[in-house]
Amino acid sequence: MPRHDGPSDPYGCATPSCWAMFTEILARDYSQYQHLPEHRLVVDAYMVQHPNFATAAGRRSVVIHLTGIYAAVVCHMPFVRIGHMLGEIFPNKEDAPVLAQPLSNGQFNVGDIYVAAGLKDHSKLAWEWGISIWQAWRIHEETLLSCLPGKVRVELSKAWPNQLAGPTPTSVTAPARQEPRRP
């Protein structure tokens, strides 16, 4: 990763170089790709992969973004519903549990998305990144679900009614491609 001395993520533990790559990806998502649906996965995977448990805001960030990955990867919830649901998790800014960072933090990272060759590759890698993050962090599934408000658990159960009754399957795959929203 090229050295960069600029700003870094205010919640996470990213280096300035990593943060610069991520912000370039965000700019590409909004301009070149016109806010593709997988943008949600890119943001959530990045933020979970760069956790900071030193502050309540950092702990909430990990829980919120891991819930976003769970909703997309495990429950196959439409991305537009995920964004609305995540806003319901900590309405009073209460604290969140510290989730021990797994030994493996996924098989992909921001560099893989950064060098994606076009929209199709970007979307495929976003799913692979999200899935690999969930597989690494799924050890915290029970804790994650237990700290979610009832309203959010109901929303997740609507997406996958049998899911909240037991652990996720060991293998998860991307659902059929969701079409981007067009203005």
C-alpha positions, -999 to 999 in steps of 0.1 A, spaced: 0 0 0 15 34 -10 24 57 19 -1 85 26 2 111 53 -34 125 52 -63 119 76 -75 85 88 -108 71 98 -122 88 129 -138 56 144 -115 28 132 -79 19 133 -70 25 96 -38 39 85 -39 71 64 -30 51 33 -58 26 38 -83 54 46 -72 72 14 -79 41 -7 -113 37 9 -123 73 3 -113 69 -34 -135 38 -36 -164 58 -21 -159 85 -46 -160 59 -74 -191 42 -60 -210 76 -60 -197 89 -94 -186 62 -118 -209 34 -104 -238 57 -95 -242 42 -60 -243 5 -68 -262 -16 -42 -230 -33 -31 -217 0 -17 -234 -10 16 -211 -41 18 -180 -21 10 -186 4 38 -197 -23 63 -168 -46 55 -142 -18 57 -155 -5 90 -156 -39 106 -122 -47 93 -109 -16 111 -125 -17 145 -117 6 174 -131 -5 207 -115 24 227 -147 45 225 -184 39 227 -188 53 192 -162 29 179 -179 -1 196 -213 10 182 -197 13 148 -185 -23 148 -219 -36 159 -238 -15 134 -216 -24 104 -214 -61 114 -252 -61 116 -253 -47 80 -231 -75 68 -252 -100 87 -284 -86 71 -270 -87 36 -249 -119 37 -270 -141 60 -305 -128 57 -302 -116 21 -321 -84 31 -324 -58 3 -297 -31 7 -322 -3 8 -339 -19 39 -306 -25 56 -297 12 57 -330 22 73 -328 -7 98 -292 2 109 -304 36 120 -326 19 146 -299 1 165 -286 27 189 -312 55 189 -300 67 223 -263 63 216 -259 36 244 -227 16 246 -221 -16 228 -202 -47 238 -165 -51 229 -163 -79 203 -129 -96 204 -113 -92 170 -109 -126 153 -75 -139 145 -84 -138 108 -101 -106 97 -113 -119 64 -96 -129 32 -101 -96 14 -94 -60 21 -97 -25 7 -68 -31 -17 -88 -59 -35 -117 -35 -42 -94 -7 -51 -79 -26 -81 -113 -41 -92 -115 -41 -130 -149 -25 -136 -184 -26 -121 -189 -64 -123 -156 -72 -107 -162 -45 -80 -196 -60 -72 -183 -95 -70 -154 -85 -48 -177 -65 -25 -198 -97 -19 -167 -118 -14 -153 -93 11 -186 -91 30 -189 -129 31 -153 -133 43 -158 -107 70 -189 -124 83 -172 -158 83 -144 -143 104 -167 -124 128 -196 -149 130 -181 -162 163 -199 -131 178 -233 -138 162 -251 -146 195 -237 -115 212 -245 -93 181 -281 -105 180 -286 -101 218 -276 -64 217 -300 -55 189 -333 -39 198 -365 -59 193 -375 -38 163 -343 -47 145 -346 -84 153 -381 -84 139 -369 -67 107 -341 -94 104 -366 -122 111 -388 -109 83 -359 -112 59 -351 -147 69 -378 -161 93 -359 -192 104 -326 -175 109 -329 -161 144 -338 -195 158 -302 -208 154 -267 -202 142 -260 -193 106 -249 -220 82 -212 -224 78 -214 -215 42 -230 -184 28 -233 -171 -7 -243 -139 -24 -280 -137 -34 -291 -129 -69 -278 -95 -79 -299 -65 -68 -303 -38 -94 -290 -4 -85 -315 24 -77 -318 49 -105 -328 85 -97 
